[in-house]
C-alpha cells in the first residue's frame, strides 16, 4: 500500500510549532506529458531480454486514479521568501504498446532486431496507479510588485523516492502493486494569486525526471526513463 504514513510523518515535521509561523497547504490537479523513451525488459525465466526504442506514452489524467498533488510548505520568515516543503505527486505513465517500435534483443534465445508492435511481447507496461514522487523541496517566493502584492512567483526544486504503481502484463506475466524504484527529481515554477486572506489560486509548470526500475517475476526487471512536463492548477491555504 502506498506509504501514506511516511507522507504524514514528513508533513508533521514541517508543521510550525508556533501559531504565528508561516505555512501553507496546497492541493492541485493537472496533466503530464512524458517524452518518448526506451523500455527494457529482462525475463531470464523465459530467456527474454528486450529493449523497445522510442516508446510513446499516455497520461489519462482524469481516469481513475486521477492526476493530483498535495504539499505542505513552511516558510522561514514573515516575508515568506524562502521555505521548505514535502510534496506528493501522483502522475501516470502508460506505454502505447500497440505502436510499432524498434525492438532489439533476444526472445526465447532468438535474436530480435526489427520494427514490431510492442504488444507482440508486452500487452501492458503502465504505471497506472501512479508514477508517485515523494519529494523534499526548497522553495523561493518573490512577490510581483511590492512585498504586499497579491501575486507572487514561486520557484521550487527537490528530490525524493519514486514509488510506481506497477501494471505490467505479458504472456505468462501479470505484475501489480507498489514498489520503491529509485530517486526522482523535479524543478517547477509557478504563480500564485491571493483570493482572500487565507486562500490563493496557483498555476505551475513542473518538470520531473525518474528512471524507475521495477521487479517482474523470477528475477526479471523492467526499466524506463520518465522525463515529464506538467501543468498543474490548484489552491493554497495559508497566510
Buried (B, 14 or more C-beta within 10 A) or exposed (E): EBBEEBBEEBBEEBEEEEEEBBBBBBEBBBBBEBEBBBBBBBBEEBEBBBBBBEBBBBBEBEEEEEBBBBBBBBBEEEEBBEBBBBBBBBBBBBBBBEBEBBBBBEBEEEEBEEEBBBBBBBBBBBBBBBBBBBBBBEBEBEBEEEEEEEEBEBBBBBBBBBBBBBBBBBEEBEBEEBBEBBBBBBBBBBBBBBEEEEEBEBBBBBBBBBBBBBBBEEEBBBBBBBBBEBBBEBBBEBB
